[in-house]
């Protein structure tokens, strides 16, 4: 009986030891499978398709997007490392491969710092500030694009300063570099606290200016049309005067130049009307100069002192005429001597 009891006890001990060993093995297998599953980390099927970076676009934009996915999806550090690898393309993927080849145990944070030093800010802070201060709006650049470019330049230029200071600097640069100076002055005087507010102020001023100046331009066009009518009426008046002068010249046997263009003709001289009119004097070209009518007989082509009727009248009255030299007067009339 004792031997049977002993055999039963030994068998129970063996079974308990085998059970404990099987339990320990199952626990080990579970731990190994858990470790193996934790090493697998990220799931390619859950990788966001929007996360793509090729080394040419903005690194800061990709970094902000990746950090947002990390916070929402609650990724661990190892998962972030896998998802980062699946997001890289082109030059960025080549750089990641070279970096991890040297040391595969690089942490996610160290990889992000390496990528940021390679594809992030590529210039000195002083250079970024100089570019920010010299930036102006392009001729064909819209206000929205200009505002985005100012913010993009302000980010690397003022990384060591608070965000409020950077925002105020960007707003000031936006107004100073705007093409529309009057609208920019209006926005500066209103002291906007955000880029959106400054953008709205500039647009508001442009809209008001367009509405007011548009009416002024219409009035200006009406004034121009009225002036054009007045100018045409003046031209018609000059034409009437010229035609009247031509008719008068035909009656008087005179061919004067047109009243409109006579002063613009080269070598034109005004006609002489007075006591010295009537003498045919030759010009340098050899052509006789035409004079007005005689003041005695009213005929053309001679002066009063050369008029035959006037000379006969003087002879009848007893006046004598004496010719002087060519430098002085042509003729001189003397009164008759008193009869003794």
KOLLO-23144 format. One line per field, with one value per residue (C-alpha): x, y, z; residue in three letters. Coordinates in nm, 3 decimals, padded with zeros to 5 digits, always signed. Example, Ala and Ser with C-alpha at 12.3 -4.5 7.8 and 13.67 -1.06 7.14 Angstrom:
2
xx	(+01.230, +01.367)
yy	(-00.450, -00.106)
zz	(+00.780, +00.714)
rest	(ALA, SER)
***
This chain:
340
xx	(+00.000, +00.282, +00.452, +00.136, +00.105, +00.465, +00.422, +00.113, +00.299, +00.590, +00.353, +00.173, +00.507, +00.612, +00.283, +00.303, +00.662, +00.566, +00.273, +00.498, +00.747, +00.472, +00.341, +00.684, +00.733, +00.398, +00.487, +00.822, +00.659, +00.406, +00.681, +00.884, +00.584, +00.508, +00.865, +00.858, +00.528, +00.662, +00.968, +00.750, +00.608, +00.436, +00.175, +00.229, -00.145, -00.195, +00.072, -00.081, -00.045, -00.019, +00.317, +00.568, +00.901, +01.157, +01.412, +01.300, +00.989, +00.975, +01.113, +00.932, +00.595, +00.664, +00.784, +00.469, +00.250, +00.442, +00.423, +00.049, +00.001, +00.223, +00.014, -00.324, -00.232, -00.037, +00.269, +00.557, +00.915, +00.981, +00.660, +00.763, +01.095, +00.921, +00.664, +00.938, +01.128, +00.817, +00.751, +01.092, +01.170, +01.450, +01.737, +01.579, +01.561, +01.923, +02.036, +01.835, +01.994, +02.347, +02.282, +02.133, +02.401, +02.663, +02.454, +02.120, +02.042, +01.983, +01.681, +01.391, +01.481, +01.838, +01.720, +01.487, +01.771, +01.997, +01.729, +01.656, +02.024, +02.043, +01.714, +01.600, +01.757, +02.041, +02.160, +02.281, +02.036, +02.189, +02.133, +01.772, +01.718, +01.873, +01.643, +01.346, +01.426, +01.481, +01.167, +00.907, +00.590, +00.629, +00.449, +00.228, +00.222, -00.114, -00.160, -00.221, +00.099, +00.292, +00.163, +00.259, +00.607, +00.659, +00.566, +00.794, +01.088, +01.013, +01.020, +01.396, +01.489, +01.337, +01.357, +01.525, +01.251, +00.898, +00.619, +00.441, +00.751, +00.791, +00.426, +00.458, +00.776, +00.602, +00.303, +00.534, +00.728, +00.403, +00.286, +00.624, +00.679, +00.327, +00.298, -00.008, +00.151, -00.171, -00.340, -00.029, -00.031, -00.396, -00.322, -00.025, -00.229, -00.489, -00.220, -00.331, -00.246, -00.250, -00.155, -00.517, -00.629, -00.359, -00.458, -00.824, -00.736, -00.534, -00.816, -01.072, -00.874, -00.827, -01.199, -01.292, -01.031, -01.157, -01.516, -01.432, -01.161, -01.374, -01.632, -01.358, -01.219, -01.564, -01.595, -01.250, -01.351, -01.660, -01.440, -01.209, -01.500, -01.630, -01.284, -01.264, -01.592, -01.463, -01.141, -01.332, -01.548, -01.233, -01.096, -01.419, -01.398, -01.043, -01.152, -01.432, -01.187, -00.946, -01.221, -01.335, -00.979, -00.948, -01.268, -01.144, -00.809, -00.980, -01.180, -00.866, -00.647, -00.434, -00.318, -00.217, -00.126, -00.387, -00.467, -00.417, -00.077, +00.074, +00.279, +00.421, +00.556, +00.933, +01.035, +00.687, +00.667, +00.360, +00.224, +00.287, -00.009, +00.064, +00.230, +00.528, +00.307, +00.304, +00.674, +00.785, +01.095, +01.281, +01.352, +01.680, +01.518, +01.453, +01.074, +00.891, +00.722, +00.348, +00.199, -00.145, -00.357, -00.249, -00.387, -00.460, -00.608, -00.675, -00.499, -00.249, +00.122, +00.252, +00.270, +00.098, +00.414, +00.472, +00.114, +00.092, -00.236, -00.087, +00.219, +00.000, -00.203, +00.113, +00.229, -00.105, -00.072, +00.283, +00.476, +00.823, +00.979, +01.352, +01.515, +01.765, +02.022, +01.914, +02.010, +01.758, +01.414, +01.334, +01.173, +01.121, +00.845, +00.903, +00.653, +00.655, +00.850, +00.635, +00.592, +00.743)
yy	(+00.000, +00.233, +00.168, +00.259, +00.581, +00.668, +00.607, +00.825, +01.107, +01.082, +01.087, +01.393, +01.567, +01.492, +01.617, +01.937, +01.998, +01.940, +02.178, +02.444, +02.398, +02.426, +02.736, +02.894, +02.809, +02.960, +03.277, +03.296, +03.246, +03.517, +03.757, +03.676, +03.726, +04.055, +04.174, +04.064, +04.247, +04.562, +04.561, +04.555, +04.893, +05.082, +04.945, +05.040, +05.025, +05.299, +05.527, +05.866, +05.926, +06.301, +06.259, +06.299, +06.481, +06.478, +06.729, +07.010, +07.143, +07.320, +07.108, +07.316, +07.244, +06.870, +06.875, +07.049, +06.801, +06.499, +06.624, +06.675, +06.314, +06.193, +06.373, +06.264, +05.901, +05.865, +05.716, +05.587, +05.682, +05.359, +05.402, +05.759, +05.629, +05.381, +05.629, +05.886, +05.639, +05.563, +05.934, +06.025, +06.032, +06.143, +06.331, +06.310, +05.929, +05.910, +06.123, +05.907, +05.592, +05.730, +05.848, +05.519, +05.312, +05.453, +05.379, +05.198, +05.275, +05.644, +05.766, +05.941, +06.277, +06.254, +06.166, +06.466, +06.696, +06.559, +06.609, +06.959, +07.057, +06.923, +07.043, +07.307, +07.651, +07.667, +08.024, +08.237, +08.429, +08.760, +08.664, +08.576, +08.912, +09.097, +08.917, +08.996, +09.368, +09.394, +09.204, +09.395, +09.292, +09.185, +09.361, +09.061, +08.922, +08.921, +09.050, +08.698, +08.563, +08.865, +08.808, +08.439, +08.523, +08.775, +08.518, +08.260, +08.502, +08.612, +08.258, +08.189, +08.554, +08.578, +08.225, +08.349, +08.605, +08.559, +08.485, +08.816, +09.012, +08.813, +08.874, +09.251, +09.258, +09.066, +09.304, +09.605, +09.453, +09.367, +09.729, +09.881, +09.654, +09.680, +09.829, +10.039, +10.304, +10.480, +10.156, +10.055, +10.390, +10.340, +09.992, +10.116, +10.395, +10.142, +09.940, +09.587, +09.305, +09.022, +08.966, +08.891, +09.225, +09.413, +09.234, +09.326, +09.693, +09.716, +09.556, +09.788, +10.098, +09.973, +09.908, +10.256, +10.423, +10.236, +10.337, +10.707, +10.747, +10.563, +10.844, +11.105, +10.933, +10.936, +11.309, +11.361, +11.182, +11.405, +11.713, +11.586, +11.535, +11.889, +12.032, +11.843, +12.002, +12.344, +12.286, +12.181, +12.495, +12.707, +12.540, +12.613, +12.979, +13.004, +12.847, +13.104, +13.387, +13.246, +13.218, +13.576, +13.701, +13.518, +13.679, +14.021, +13.958, +13.864, +14.185, +14.390, +14.187, +14.061, +13.706, +13.691, +13.360, +13.176, +13.321, +12.981, +12.887, +13.223, +13.255, +12.904, +12.960, +13.018, +13.367, +13.515, +13.888, +14.089, +14.327, +14.693, +14.925, +15.294, +15.602, +15.401, +15.157, +15.167, +15.147, +14.834, +14.719, +14.409, +14.127, +13.928, +13.673, +13.939, +13.930, +14.260, +14.312, +14.380, +14.674, +14.793, +15.051, +15.412, +15.651, +15.916, +15.733, +15.395, +15.196, +14.919, +14.908, +15.244, +15.472, +15.806, +16.010, +15.820, +15.866, +16.066, +16.228, +16.335, +16.486, +16.677, +16.808, +16.931, +17.105, +17.281, +17.407, +17.529, +17.272, +17.164, +16.820, +16.755, +16.408, +16.325, +16.045, +15.681, +15.661, +15.918, +16.001, +15.932, +16.270, +16.593, +16.839, +17.208, +17.482, +17.748, +18.063, +18.359, +18.601, +18.937)
zz	(+00.000, +00.086, -00.245, -00.432, -00.237, -00.308, -00.678, -00.680, -00.504, -00.745, -01.039, -00.902, -00.846, -01.199, -01.338, -01.131, -01.240, -01.601, -01.559, -01.410, -01.690, -01.951, -01.779, -01.771, -02.137, -02.227, -02.034, -02.212, -02.548, -02.471, -02.367, -02.676, -02.900, -02.724, -02.775, -03.137, -03.196, -03.023, -03.249, -03.557, -03.451, -03.731, -03.966, -04.333, -04.391, -04.131, -04.272, -04.373, -04.744, -04.686, -04.510, -04.793, -04.796, -05.079, -04.948, -05.182, -05.011, -04.677, -04.395, -04.135, -04.294, -04.303, -03.943, -03.821, -04.008, -03.876, -03.517, -03.556, -03.672, -03.388, -03.129, -03.269, -03.343, -03.017, -03.183, -02.976, -03.052, -03.243, -03.442, -03.530, -03.657, -03.888, -04.014, -04.074, -04.290, -04.496, -04.546, -04.692, -05.064, -05.293, -05.130, -04.786, -04.807, -04.926, -04.632, -04.390, -04.533, -04.499, -04.144, -04.023, -04.198, -03.964, -03.658, -03.677, -03.313, -03.376, -03.183, -03.349, -03.196, -03.317, -03.668, -03.669, -03.562, -03.836, -04.100, -03.974, -03.985, -04.342, -04.492, -04.245, -04.208, -04.460, -04.399, -04.111, -03.901, -04.012, -04.375, -04.302, -04.132, -04.427, -04.670, -04.448, -04.436, -04.812, -04.913, -05.118, -05.296, -05.658, -05.941, -06.020, -05.664, -05.487, -05.134, -05.000, -05.155, -05.027, -04.672, -04.686, -04.812, -04.532, -04.269, -04.433, -04.422, -04.066, -03.923, -03.970, -03.912, -03.561, -03.424, -03.105, -03.031, -02.895, -03.137, -03.065, -03.161, -03.481, -03.571, -03.523, -03.733, -04.009, -04.008, -04.027, -04.317, -04.494, -04.483, -04.572, -04.871, -05.011, -05.361, -05.272, -05.051, -04.956, -04.851, -04.654, -04.468, -04.383, -04.245, -04.038, -03.881, -03.765, -03.577, -03.674, -03.433, -03.687, -04.048, -04.138, -03.995, -04.187, -04.506, -04.456, -04.394, -04.716, -04.916, -04.756, -04.852, -05.207, -05.243, -05.115, -05.335, -05.639, -05.566, -05.515, -05.780, -06.033, -06.024, -06.053, -06.357, -06.518, -06.453, -06.594, -06.913, -06.943, -06.900, -07.169, -07.407, -07.338, -07.396, -07.721, -07.834, -07.737, -07.924, -08.235, -08.210, -08.185, -08.495, -08.680, -08.574, -08.706, -09.032, -09.065, -08.999, -09.257, -09.519, -09.449, -09.489, -09.819, -09.948, -09.838, -10.006, -10.330, -10.325, -10.252, -10.492, -10.199, -10.150, -09.781, -09.624, -09.422, -09.083, -08.923, -09.066, -09.163, -08.844, -08.880, -09.233, -09.251, -09.362, -09.319, -09.247, -09.158, -09.421, -09.371, -09.356, -09.308, -09.457, -09.583, -09.778, -10.155, -10.248, -10.426, -10.240, -10.343, -10.095, -10.085, -10.316, -10.583, -10.548, -10.504, -10.172, -10.185, -09.994, -09.908, -10.094, -10.140, -09.880, -10.150, -10.446, -10.289, -10.561, -10.498, -10.576, -10.456, -10.159, -10.113, -10.172, -10.496, -10.610, -10.937, -10.840, -10.507, -10.680, -10.927, -10.636, -10.466, -10.783, -10.817, -10.461, -10.528, -10.319, -10.439, -10.387, -10.341, -10.350, -10.079, -10.058, -10.026, -09.658, -09.546, -09.668, -10.031, -10.097, -09.912, -09.964, -09.901, -09.872, -10.141, -10.064, -09.984, -10.279, -10.234)
rest	(UNK, UNK, UNK, UNK, UNK, UNK, UNK, UNK, UNK, UNK, UNK, UNK, UNK, UNK, UNK, UNK, UNK, UNK, UNK, UNK, UNK, UNK, UNK, UNK, UNK, UNK, UNK, UNK, UNK, UNK, UNK, UNK, UNK, UNK, UNK, UNK, UNK, UNK, UNK, UNK, UNK, UNK, UNK, UNK, UNK, UNK, UNK, UNK, UNK, UNK, UNK, UNK, UNK, UNK, UNK, UNK, UNK, UNK, UNK, UNK, UNK, UNK, UNK, UNK, UNK, UNK, UNK, UNK, UNK, UNK, UNK, UNK, UNK, UNK, UNK, UNK, UNK, UNK, UNK, UNK, UNK, UNK, UNK, UNK, UNK, UNK, UNK, UNK, UNK, UNK, UNK, UNK, UNK, UNK, UNK, UNK, UNK, UNK, UNK, UNK, UNK, UNK, UNK, UNK, UNK, UNK, UNK, UNK, UNK, UNK, UNK, UNK, UNK, UNK, UNK, UNK, UNK, UNK, UNK, UNK, UNK, UNK, UNK, UNK, UNK, UNK, UNK, UNK, UNK, UNK, UNK, UNK, UNK, UNK, UNK, UNK, UNK, UNK, UNK, UNK, UNK, UNK, UNK, UNK, UNK, UNK, UNK, UNK, UNK, UNK, UNK, UNK, UNK, UNK, UNK, UNK, UNK, UNK, UNK, UNK, UNK, UNK, UNK, UNK, UNK, UNK, UNK, UNK, UNK, UNK, UNK, UNK, UNK, UNK, UNK, UNK, UNK, UNK, UNK, UNK, UNK, UNK, UNK, UNK, UNK, UNK, UNK, UNK, UNK, UNK, UNK, UNK, UNK, UNK, UNK, UNK, UNK, UNK, UNK, UNK, UNK, UNK, UNK, UNK, UNK, UNK, UNK, UNK, UNK, UNK, UNK, UNK, UNK, UNK, UNK, UNK, UNK, UNK, UNK, UNK, UNK, UNK, UNK, UNK, UNK, UNK, UNK, UNK, UNK, UNK, UNK, UNK, UNK, UNK, UNK, UNK, UNK, UNK, UNK, UNK, UNK, UNK, UNK, UNK, UNK, UNK, UNK, UNK, UNK, UNK, UNK, UNK, UNK, UNK, UNK, UNK, UNK, UNK, UNK, UNK, UNK, UNK, UNK, UNK, UNK, UNK, UNK, UNK, UNK, UNK, UNK, UNK, UNK, UNK, UNK, UNK, UNK, UNK, UNK, UNK, UNK, UNK, UNK, UNK, UNK, UNK, UNK, UNK, UNK, UNK, UNK, UNK, UNK, UNK, UNK, UNK, UNK, UNK, UNK, UNK, UNK, UNK, UNK, UNK, UNK, UNK, UNK, UNK, UNK, UNK, UNK, UNK, UNK, UNK, UNK, UNK, UNK, UNK, UNK, UNK, UNK, UNK, UNK, UNK, UNK, UNK, UNK, UNK, UNK, UNK, UNK, UNK, UNK, UNK, UNK, UNK, UNK, UNK, UNK, UNK)
***
